[in-house]
Each structure stands twice: as C-alpha cells, then as structure tokens.
C-alpha cells in the first residue's frame, strides 16, 4: 500500500470527538455580518452553570475617553 493510501486510511480511522464547551468559558468572534452601527462588533457564546448563552459585544469609548466593551447575553433556550 502506498504512503498516500496509508495516510488516507489513518485519517478515516481517527474518530473526531465533538467539541463540548466547558462551564464558565466562551468565545467571541468578529461580526462579519455587521451592516449598521447598532449591530454588535463581536458575537459568540458562553456556558454559565450549564446554561448556554449567545453573547454580543460592542466596542465603545467612555466619557473619560477609555475604551471598553459593552456586552449583552441572551439564553439560547429562548429561541
């Protein structure tokens, strides 16, 4: 058997474990669908005490000129 065929067979034998997000973790990604200023700059999800939430984040500047992010959470169970 050629090296290429062996590599294909080994790749097929590898079972991928589905990704499971751990409790009290999350991720945000740049919102590439943002079309208006009111749309979030980042979107993602978190898991808190076993409950999954959608997260939206906006980049903002405080009155004193400091950069910060404003966050909003929405339960995935609502949808």
Buried (B, 14 or more C-beta within 10 A) or exposed (E): EEEEEEEEEEEEEEEEEEEEEEEEEBEBEEBEEBEEEEEBBBBBBBBEEEEEBBBBBBEEEEEEEEEEEEEEEEEEEEE
